[in-house]
Amino acid sequence: MAAPATGPASPRPTPGGVLRVTLGAEPTTLDPHRSSTLFDFHVKDALFDGLLEDDFTQGPKGQLAESWESPDASTYIFRLRQGLRFHDGQPLTAESIKFTVERSLAQGTGQPRVLVEQIAATEVLDPRTVRFRLKAPNAAFLLDAADIKVVPPNFDERNPVGSGPFQFVEWVRLRHVRVRKFPGYYSSGQPYLDELVFLPTPDENQKLVLLESGQVEFTDTVPLPRVQAVRQAGRVRVHGIPPGVSPSSYYLLTRADRPPLDNLKVRQAISFAIDRKALLEVTFGEGTLKSNAIPPRHWAFNPQSVSFNERDLARARRLMSESGVGGVTLQLKHLTSRAEFFPIAQVIQANLAEIGIRVELLPQQIGIWINQVLVQRDFQLGLTGVIPPYDPDSILGNLFSIRRVNGRAIGWRHELFEKQLDQGRSVVRQADRKRVYDHAQLIVQYDAPGIILNERPILYGALPSVRGFVPDVRQHMHFHGVWLSR
């Protein structure tokens, strides 16, 4: 009898080569404890490792840590891999973890600092074992541990040393960031590439020109108006996350502590007035229709919470009438880092005009937007894209909690919501946590302190020679497993 037919064997990774990658904007810093933009994270993830990997859709996976345990939600113990070293040859030990936490507390900013502020004590049990004692229970701490990028005691941002798959070579401002293979990386044989070169390229159409002409091999986005044509042409592969899985969202921040947006009915009216189906057309059908920060295919999603997916203009007008607020003009500050932000802002402008709200559009580069909206809180409406970590505490907390960056910007204070977040962190079983986050969604969806405007799709473009790229649910670009076919 003839042997059954078998398909071709999967090609084995070929080491070597240089991968040129576009970035939508210049990184703001190469200090992992001061990172604030997605472009910072793309470069940071090449240079630095955390204790765990940061995509938890399939559960936690070890990075620097080979094992971990949690006797309770306030205590976490990590056992490091043997023989870890930084790029400059220094050993990476439990003392390195302790130093990293202390440095983040002393010098860190934004989300990196918030992550370590929850730690009451970092205890070195032996050279390969570190124990964290938290100030309060946090069942989501494993995901937080993935974002605490480890650095050596002599860390210098001008020559950033980490333990990631690539080591720093040079940063030529407005031209490129170049990194090369770290031969001492813990994962045997990886990375496969000799070098990575990140090229700041703000214009999305130019990215595609560079890719199709072979001047780069990989782009951090594919312009949404061009996606279908690119797919049909077949010269470029488009990579993305399946719809409904990623917590990435377009997000409209509101100054919920300042008139007229401190009025609940005004916020609800705005959310009911926005036509999310029209916004889905702006993104050419890519992404998912949604008004809840928790993605619809997430285990914590509550379908019983208030939904604004269907536009209800009559209800929006009624709410505005009941609010007693009239003759409103609002400024909307929106990013320019993605092509779709301006047409999304235009849809919002047209929609709100139908309920008597005049909207003035103010486009801003990402650094200016962050400073004015998130730092100085000098805004009324702020349009951005958000990519929170996968745990529901991070998704809801990062966007709405007064204790975190976006929540501090909007200024919404809701004691019961904060208590729900605390409770969700204090229990470990997923079923128990789901009950808590179901309630938290009921609160935040009703109050509409910040407005979710559909899933934000981020699609990557790659030449066919680029193999092994796996999209990350958080939409960070990881290249340690990427190789170039000859």
Secondary structure, DSSP 8 states (H G I E B T S, - for coil): -----------------EEEEEESS--S-S-TTS--SHHHHHHHHHH---SB-S--TT---BSSEEEEEEEETTEEEEEE-TT-B-TTS-B--HHHHHHHHHHHHHH--HHHHHHHHTEEEEEEEETTEEEEEESS--TTHHHHHHT-----TT--TTS---SSSEEEEEEETTTEEEEEE-TT-SSTT----SEEEEEE---HHHHHHHHHTTS-SEES---GGGHHHHHHH-SSEEE---TTT---EEEEEE-TTSTTTTSHHHHHHHHHHS-HHHHHHHTTT-S---SSSS-TTSTT--TTS---SS--HHHHHHHHHHHT--SEEEEEEEE-SSTTHHHHHHHHHHHHHTTTEEEEEEEE-HHHHIIIIIIS---SEEEEEE---SSHHHHHHHHH-TTSHHHHHHT---HHHHHHHHHHHH--SHHHHHHHHHHHHHHHHHH-SEEEEEE----EEE-TTEE-----TT-----TT-EE--
